[in-house]
Amino acid sequence: MILNSMTISSIEKAISELKKGKFVLVYDGDKREGEADLIIGAKFAKPEKIEQMRKDAGGLICVAVDSKLAEEAGLQFYTDILLKTQDPKLKTLICSQTAYGDKPAFSISVNHRNVYTGITDEDRSLTITKLAAGNWEQETFAENFYTPGHVFLLIGRGLENRKGHTELALELGKNAGLDSIVLCEMLGKGKALPKNDVKKYAKKNGLVFVEGKEIIENLE
């Protein structure tokens, strides 16, 4: 999918900012999660960017990739992995559909093999930038990464199948020439940071704010 010629300026600006290694804020929609994610291209995820995400956003720091890359690395959705277990107790834990109606996008969590604990800003930056560097062929991937780790992987299902932050971010990323995107939910007091507060944060920090419907409505 590509953005058509009538795409609105906020999407054009979002793509431009992602190309430059800047953050963009993506709000999925009032009738979905009602959350905004702070996103950035994975190759630009330096330690100071990871620090900003955990301090300013506060949610789970994840890396989204499309199904083609996931398949190349031999990655599966975590729910599919659990479905193959012979342990009936584990199978009872499977979440096949979220409260907002979607299948979960989660795959496994990973660390790069050169990290120490894996959780520090420097360690997560290393893992994420190494993910962005490629080497998704299954054998090479296993040589560079291990699981469990501190960076959660998300697999996109394509906007035609799912309209979550994973797919929205990947669509913007694809148009910016990026095949892996880092996402982190913006959290407030006890709940997701309200949309108006997200917009204030965007304005204060000079960031582009874009809604999921804007992306979806301007796709061919």
N, C-alpha and C positions, 0 to 999 in steps of 0.2 A: 504493500500500500504506500501511496505517496500523497503528500498534501497537494490539493489542487490549486489552481491559479487564483482562486478567490479567497484563499486563506486569510484570516484576519491578522492584524499586526501583532497581537500578543503571542501568537504561535510562531510567527516569523522571528520575533525577538527572542522567544524561548530557545528556538533552534540555534540562533546566532550566539546566544550566551553559552549554550552547552558546547558549541564548537570552541569557544574561548576558554573553556575550563571553569566557567562560572556556575554558581548554584541557580536552580530554577525551582519554583514552588508549584506543585501540581495538586489541585483539589479534585477529588474524584466525583463528588456529587452529593447533594442533600439527601437523596433517597438511597444512597449506598452506604459507605462507611461514614460519610460526613467528615472526612479527614483530609488534611493536606500533608504531602510528603515533600521534604527537602531532597532534591535530587541533583546528581552531578555525574559526569562521565567517569567511569571507573579509572581510566588512565590518569585522571587529574586528582585522584584521592590521596593527596599528600597528608602527612600527619596532622598539620594544622587544620585541614579540611575535616578530618575525622573528629578532631577536638571540637570544632564548631558544630558538627552534627550532633554529637552527644550532649553538648552544653545547651545549644539553642533549640534543637529539636527534641532530643531526649528519648525517642523511640528506638526500635530495633534497627540496627544498621545491617542492611541486606544488599546483595548484588543480584540484579536481574539479568538473565540471559535468555535468548530465544531458544525455541525447541531444537533448532538445527545444531547449535553449539552444544546444548545439553546432550543430544543424541550422540554427537561426535565423541564426547567425553564419557559416555556410558552412564550419564546421570538420569535419575528417575525422580518422579514426584514421591515425596515421603509417604504419602498415603498408599501409593502403589507398592512401595517396599514393604510396608506393614501388611498389606493384603497377602503377601507371599509367605508370611511367617506361619509356622506350624503351631504357634502358641495361641490358643483361643483367648487367653486373657489379654494379650496384646491387641488382638483384633477388635476387642470391645472398645478400645481407646480411639479407634480410627474416626476422624472427622471427615466425612465424605462431602459435607456441604456446610458452609459457614452460616452464621445468623442472617447475613445479608444475601444469601442465596447462591454464592459462588463455590466452586471447588477450590480448595486451597492451592496456592502457587508454590508452596514450600518444597524444596528438595532437601539435600543434606547440608550440614554446616562443615566448613573446611578451614584449615590453617595451611599456610605455606610451610614447607618443611624447614625453612631457615628461621622461623620465629622462635621465641623463647616461651613465654606463656601464651601468646596469641591474642591477648585482650588489650594490650596497650595501644595507644594511637599509632606508634611506629610499627608495631606488629600487624595491626589490622590494615594499615596503609600498605605494608609490604605484601600481604596476602592479596589485597584487592588490586593493586597495580600489577602484580604478577598474573592475576586472572585476566586482566585487560590486555596483557602482552601476548596472549594467544596460547599456543601449545595445548589445544583442546583435544588433540588425538588421545584416545583413551589411555594408552600405555604411558605417554609423556605426561598426561595429567596426573596419573598415579605416582609418577616419579617426583612431581613437584608439590603435590598437596596430599593431606591426609584428613580423615574424619574420625571422630567429631572434632569440630574446631569452633572458632569464634566469629566467623563470617557466614551468615546464612545465605544460601543460594535460593533464588526464585526462578522458576521457569515460566516464560510467557506462553500463553495459549493462543495468542493472536486476538486482535480486537474483535474479529468476527465471532469469536467464541466466548470471550470474557472481557469485561471493560473495567478492570481493576487498575490500581496504581502500577502494577507490574507491566501490563500491556500498554498503558498510556505512556509510561516513561520510556519503554522500549521503542514505541512508535516515534516519539520525539527524538530519541537517540539515533534511530535508524536514519532519520532525515538530517541528523547532524554528523553522520558518518561514524557513529559509535555503536558497538554491538554489545556493550555491557554497561549498566547504569547502577549507581549506588543510590539507595533510597533510605530515608529515615523519617518516621512519622513525627509531626509536630504535636507535642503534648502540652496540655495546660494543667490546671489544678484538678486532678482527679480524672479528667476526661481529655479528649482531643482538644487542641487549641481551637477556639471558635474561628470560623471563616473570617470574620471582620478583624480579629486580632492577627490572623495570618497575613491579611492584606496590609495591616499596619506594620508588621515586621518586614514585609516585602518592601514597602515604601521607605521605611527607615534605613534599610540596608541596600537599597537600590537593586532589588531583585525582581525578576519577572514573575508574575502570578498568572497562572492559566488554569481554567477549569476543564474537567474531563469532557464535558459536552462540547466545548469549543474545539477540542481535538477531534472528537468523533464526528461532529457535524461538518468538518472540513476535510474529510478523507474521501478519496474516490472509491 
